[in-house]
Amino acid sequence: MALIVIIAGCTFFGGHDELTIDREKISCNKLRFDGYYIVDDKKDETVSTYILYRNGIIFYVMSINRKEIPELEKKMINMNLDMTEFHRYHWGVFQIEGDSIKYEKWAAYDGYKPAFLHSGYILNDTTFVITSVSSDSKIFDKPRYTKTNTVYRFKQLPLKPDSTNNFIN
């Protein structure tokens, strides 16, 4: 009995979902890739930062105080981000089909990394809007679905970190 509890605990507290969408090279010019995107709801002092790569990888850099953006940009330009500090939940994959965008990335949840699918539309080459977030991870008792209206705005950057990571091939 103890062995079953240990095995179940390891699966829950150290495992992760598999991503369900495939990474695809992005050849369209629907969005800009020479910088990063900020989620800024203007309601608080924190912004979330994401980098999209043409190889279909999305990288959640971090949520920071808006006053720290210049320092983050400086670190990205100088390649001073310690990529070993980032975990599975910083990475994901995305696809663009017509004016639709979707990305799937892991989240940190009590040690387990469930995958969440974010879906929405492209407004223009510097802005996209995520309208829903969903997960049918095995750690939840039922599928989760949330409507949202999260706006991602582009900020140009002359250099950005490499997308090589230990979690997505």
C-alpha atoms as one frame of an Amber mdcrd trajectory, in Angstrom:
protein
   0.000   0.000   0.000   2.809   2.432   0.868   4.408   1.798  -2.537   1.185
   2.827  -4.306   1.040   6.061  -2.291   4.693   6.821  -3.102   4.215   6.154
  -6.832   1.010   8.215  -6.967   2.696  11.041  -5.074   5.653  11.083  -7.473
   3.342  11.223 -10.449   1.295  14.079  -9.021   4.063  16.137  -7.457   6.766
  15.734 -10.084   5.052  14.950 -13.352   3.668  16.952 -16.201   1.083  16.726
 -18.959   2.189  16.232 -22.527   1.492  19.178 -24.802  -1.280  18.400 -27.287
  -0.445  20.849 -30.089   2.572  20.395 -32.321   5.371  22.868 -32.703   5.430
  24.209 -36.242   7.733  26.645 -37.991   5.897  29.957 -38.452   6.317  31.285
 -41.981   3.536  33.877 -42.039   3.992  37.531 -41.104   0.808  37.880 -39.046
   2.852  38.784 -35.942   6.229  40.376 -35.328   9.020  38.228 -33.945  11.760
  40.831 -33.431  10.957  41.448 -29.798   8.597  40.257 -27.091   4.989  40.624
 -25.996   3.657  42.154 -22.787   0.394  41.316 -21.046  -0.500  44.519 -19.278
  -3.990  44.851 -17.843  -3.248  48.371 -16.488  -4.940  47.420 -13.186  -1.786
  46.646 -11.246   1.928  47.275 -11.380   2.795  43.813 -12.757   3.179  42.855
 -16.409   3.805  39.398 -17.883   6.370  39.020 -20.641   6.428  36.431 -23.446
   8.741  35.778 -26.375   7.430  34.144 -29.545   9.928  32.409 -31.822   9.485
  31.547 -35.500  10.245  27.916 -34.641   6.876  27.685 -32.847   8.172  27.998
 -29.279   6.728  30.445 -26.765   8.733  31.461 -23.708   7.099  33.005 -20.659
   9.957  35.147 -19.385   8.379  36.334 -16.140   5.913  38.647 -14.476   7.626
  41.784 -13.279   6.864  45.234 -11.990   6.425  47.548 -14.988   9.241  49.712
 -13.619  11.623  46.753 -14.108  11.004  46.451 -17.865  14.135  48.438 -18.850
  16.320  46.124 -16.727  14.691  43.008 -18.208  15.215  44.355 -21.731  18.847
  45.078 -20.921  19.313  41.493 -19.684  17.676  40.083 -22.847  19.757  42.278
 -25.175  22.994  41.444 -23.359  22.005  37.760 -23.181  22.315  37.953 -19.392
  19.228  35.888 -18.640  20.347  32.722 -16.894  18.319  30.223 -18.904  19.082
  27.478 -16.357  16.883  29.361 -13.871  13.810  28.741 -15.995  11.562  25.716
 -15.570   9.171  23.676 -17.684   6.298  26.062 -16.959   8.176  28.876 -18.736
   7.980  27.050 -22.082   5.322  26.047 -24.574   4.425  25.849 -28.246   2.131
  27.917 -30.437   0.439  27.852 -33.821  -1.028  30.471 -36.118  -3.832  29.607
 -38.537  -5.251  32.541 -40.478  -6.076  35.177 -37.877  -6.253  32.641 -35.044
  -3.495  31.964 -32.545  -3.241  29.299 -29.909  -0.489  28.387 -27.537  -0.095
  25.662 -24.988   2.261  25.832 -22.054   2.690  24.265 -18.701   1.735  25.883
 -15.418   3.076  25.272 -11.917   0.389  23.590  -9.844   1.325  21.968  -6.505
   4.469  20.479  -8.037   2.704  19.044 -11.078   2.846  20.823 -14.467  -0.585
  20.714 -16.138  -0.809  21.972 -19.726  -3.169  24.857 -20.527  -4.334  25.759
 -24.037  -4.715  29.507 -24.689  -6.768  30.411 -27.771  -7.581  33.708 -29.435
  -7.130  35.925 -32.450  -4.577  38.228 -34.018  -5.664  41.852 -34.099  -2.653
  43.137 -36.080   1.058  42.340 -36.370   1.782  43.805 -32.919  -1.263  42.699
 -30.933  -3.101  39.468 -30.237  -5.917  38.676 -27.832  -6.408  35.436 -25.913
 -10.118  34.760 -25.413 -10.085  31.372 -23.662  -7.867  29.186 -21.516  -8.601
  25.496 -21.035  -7.112  22.324 -19.606  -8.261  18.756 -19.324  -5.284  17.717
 -17.204  -5.608  14.488 -15.272  -4.978  16.332 -12.005  -8.260  18.205 -12.258
 -11.518  16.466 -11.399 -13.126  17.941 -14.526 -11.915  19.931 -17.547 -11.274
  23.605 -16.878 -12.343  26.406 -19.193 -12.129  30.147 -18.662 -13.190  32.974
 -20.925 -10.790  35.882 -20.911  -9.866  38.967 -22.889  -6.097  39.087 -22.399
  -4.277  41.491 -24.717  -0.648  40.873 -25.711   1.209  43.930 -27.039   4.511
  43.871 -28.906   7.724  45.606 -27.819  10.647  45.613 -30.223  14.001  44.360
 -29.022  17.212  44.190 -31.083  18.220  40.794 -29.615  16.403  38.144 -27.655
  17.455  34.947 -25.855  17.764  31.690 -27.765  14.813  29.310 -27.642  16.901
  26.230 -26.848  15.569  24.519 -23.744  15.421  21.093 -22.082  11.651  20.694
 -22.356  10.674  21.103 -26.034  12.557  19.560 -28.947
